[in-house]
């Protein structure tokens, strides 16, 4: 599915069949999205991801206590292949150092959409040396990833914004999903809605 404009807000995978009694679409089909046709074409031409480890980040365990449990569960599943960055260790510098080696990158944190300027939408990381802690869309475009999967376990990370004249020709709206694809992620899991951290961890 390659949505356009407001269709980015439609949860196609959660649609029901015509009778209303049928299963959700995602229960019957494998549903994949691309932020734009140009991103879809680039992803088809990209060589397979080469990352080998799992990177899991939970920078805001003070405000999102279940995010620690979420990351620790990932550590139990993947064992020695996992690098867990929790609390103050989950900084942008640590992310940039570890991310190129990761097959899976999992963010358990806050996500914020900047609808007026989507290049400044962000997922929150730990501040370091007095510097912010926001991984903004324009920062993500500069990451080097070799990941087959990025999980944005945070609120509204699938949302983008932008009028057609504000984004490159051939693209639609700009957001975190498009940025992570551009940085090298083969697949991105993201959410359309605000979500409770405990429900997300479960």
C-alpha positions as CSV (number, residue, x, y, z in Angstrom):
1,X,0.0,0.0,0.0
2,X,1.4,3.4,-1.0
3,X,-1.0,6.0,0.7
4,X,-1.3,9.6,-0.4
5,X,-2.0,12.7,1.7
6,X,-4.7,11.9,4.4
7,X,-4.7,8.2,3.5
8,X,-1.5,7.9,5.6
9,X,-3.9,8.1,8.6
10,X,-6.0,5.1,7.5
11,X,-5.1,1.9,9.4
12,X,-5.7,-0.4,6.4
13,X,-4.5,-3.5,8.3
14,X,-7.3,-3.0,10.9
15,X,-10.1,-2.7,8.3
16,X,-12.8,-5.3,8.5
17,X,-14.4,-7.2,5.6
18,X,-17.6,-5.9,3.9
19,X,-20.0,-7.8,6.2
20,X,-18.4,-6.4,9.4
21,X,-18.0,-10.0,10.8
22,X,-14.9,-10.9,8.8
23,X,-11.4,-10.9,10.1
24,X,-9.2,-7.9,10.2
25,X,-7.4,-7.4,6.9
26,X,-4.0,-8.2,8.6
27,X,-5.3,-11.5,9.7
28,X,-6.0,-12.5,6.1
29,X,-3.1,-10.8,4.2
30,X,0.4,-9.6,4.8
31,X,0.1,-5.8,4.7
32,X,3.1,-3.7,3.8
33,X,3.2,0.1,3.4
34,X,5.6,2.4,1.7
35,X,5.6,6.2,2.5
36,X,5.8,7.0,-1.2
37,X,6.3,5.4,-4.6
38,X,9.9,6.7,-4.8
39,X,10.8,5.1,-1.4
40,X,9.2,1.8,-2.5
41,X,11.4,1.8,-5.7
42,X,14.5,2.5,-3.7
43,X,13.7,-0.3,-1.2
44,X,13.3,-2.8,-4.0
45,X,16.7,-2.0,-5.4
46,X,18.6,-2.1,-2.1
47,X,20.8,-5.1,-1.2
48,X,19.9,-7.2,1.8
49,X,20.5,-5.8,5.2
50,X,23.9,-6.9,6.7
51,X,23.5,-6.1,10.5
52,X,23.9,-9.0,12.9
53,X,23.0,-7.8,16.4
54,X,19.9,-6.4,18.1
55,X,20.0,-2.9,19.5
56,X,17.2,-2.0,22.0
57,X,16.9,1.5,23.6
58,X,14.8,2.7,26.5
59,X,16.0,6.2,27.3
60,X,13.0,7.4,29.4
61,X,12.5,4.7,32.0
62,X,11.7,7.4,34.5
63,X,8.6,8.5,32.7
64,X,7.9,5.2,30.8
65,X,8.7,2.5,33.4
66,X,7.4,-0.3,31.2
67,X,9.9,0.5,28.5
68,X,12.6,-1.0,30.7
69,X,10.7,-4.3,30.8
70,X,10.1,-4.1,27.1
71,X,13.8,-3.8,26.3
72,X,14.8,-6.4,28.9
73,X,12.3,-8.9,27.3
74,X,14.1,-8.3,24.0
75,X,17.3,-9.1,25.7
76,X,16.0,-12.4,27.0
77,X,14.7,-13.3,23.5
78,X,17.9,-12.5,21.6
79,X,20.4,-13.2,24.4
80,X,24.1,-12.4,23.7
81,X,23.2,-10.8,20.4
82,X,21.5,-7.9,22.2
83,X,22.9,-4.6,23.2
84,X,20.6,-2.8,25.6
85,X,20.9,0.9,26.1
86,X,18.7,1.9,29.1
87,X,18.3,5.3,30.7
88,X,21.3,7.7,30.3
89,X,23.2,5.2,28.2
90,X,20.6,5.5,25.4
91,X,22.1,8.7,23.9
92,X,22.3,9.7,20.2
93,X,26.1,9.2,20.3
94,X,25.6,5.6,21.6
95,X,22.9,5.0,18.9
96,X,25.2,6.2,16.1
97,X,28.0,4.0,17.4
98,X,26.0,0.8,17.6
99,X,23.3,1.2,14.9
100,X,25.4,0.3,11.8
101,X,26.0,-3.2,13.3
102,X,22.3,-3.9,14.1
103,X,19.9,-6.1,12.3
104,X,17.1,-4.9,14.5
105,X,16.9,-1.5,16.2
106,X,14.1,-1.2,18.7
107,X,13.2,2.2,20.3
108,X,11.0,2.1,23.4
109,X,10.5,5.8,24.0
110,X,8.4,8.9,23.3
111,X,7.5,9.9,19.8
112,X,6.3,13.4,18.8
113,X,4.9,14.6,15.5
114,X,5.7,18.2,14.4
115,X,2.9,18.7,11.9
116,X,4.1,22.2,11.0
117,X,7.7,21.1,10.3
118,X,7.9,17.3,10.0
119,X,11.7,17.4,9.7
120,X,11.6,18.2,13.4
121,X,9.3,15.3,14.4
122,X,11.3,13.1,16.8
123,X,11.8,10.1,19.0
124,X,13.3,10.9,22.4
125,X,16.7,9.7,23.4
126,X,18.7,10.4,26.6
127,X,20.3,13.9,26.8
128,X,24.1,14.0,26.8
129,X,26.4,16.8,27.9
130,X,23.5,19.1,28.2
131,X,22.4,18.5,24.6
132,X,18.7,17.8,23.9
133,X,18.1,14.1,23.4
134,X,15.8,14.4,20.4
135,X,16.5,12.2,17.4
136,X,14.7,14.3,14.8
137,X,13.7,13.3,11.3
138,X,16.5,15.3,9.8
139,X,19.0,13.5,12.1
140,X,17.7,10.1,11.1
141,X,18.3,10.9,7.4
142,X,22.0,11.1,8.4
143,X,22.2,7.7,10.2
144,X,24.0,4.7,8.7
145,X,21.8,1.6,9.1
146,X,22.1,-2.0,7.9
147,X,19.0,-3.1,9.7
148,X,16.3,-5.4,8.3
149,X,13.9,-3.9,10.9
150,X,13.5,-0.7,12.9
151,X,10.7,-0.8,15.6
152,X,9.4,2.6,16.7
153,X,7.6,1.6,19.9
154,X,6.4,5.1,20.6
155,X,3.3,7.3,20.0
156,X,2.3,8.4,16.5
157,X,5.6,7.4,14.9
158,X,3.9,6.4,11.6
159,X,2.5,9.9,11.1
160,X,4.1,12.4,8.7
161,X,3.2,15.8,7.5
162,X,3.9,18.3,4.8
163,X,2.2,20.0,1.8
164,X,3.2,18.7,-1.6
165,X,5.2,21.9,-2.3
166,X,7.2,21.4,0.9
167,X,8.7,18.0,0.1
168,X,10.8,16.6,-2.8
169,X,9.1,15.9,-6.1
170,X,7.8,12.3,-6.2
171,X,7.4,12.1,-2.4
172,X,4.3,12.7,-0.3
173,X,4.5,13.4,3.4
174,X,7.8,13.4,5.4
175,X,8.1,11.6,8.7
176,X,10.1,9.1,10.8
177,X,9.2,6.1,8.7
178,X,10.5,7.6,5.5
179,X,13.6,8.8,7.3
180,X,14.5,5.4,8.7
181,X,14.0,3.8,5.3
182,X,16.3,6.4,3.8
183,X,18.9,5.7,6.5
184,X,19.0,2.0,5.5
185,X,16.2,0.2,7.3
186,X,14.5,-2.4,5.1
187,X,11.3,-2.4,7.3
188,X,9.9,-0.1,9.9
189,X,7.1,-0.9,12.4
190,X,5.4,2.3,13.7
191,X,2.1,3.4,15.2
192,X,-0.6,5.8,14.2
193,X,-1.9,6.5,17.7
194,X,-0.9,7.6,21.2
195,X,-0.3,4.4,23.2
196,X,0.2,3.5,26.9
197,X,3.8,2.2,27.7
198,X,2.6,-0.8,29.6
199,X,0.3,-1.9,26.7
200,X,3.1,-1.3,24.3
201,X,5.5,-3.5,26.3
202,X,3.0,-6.3,26.5
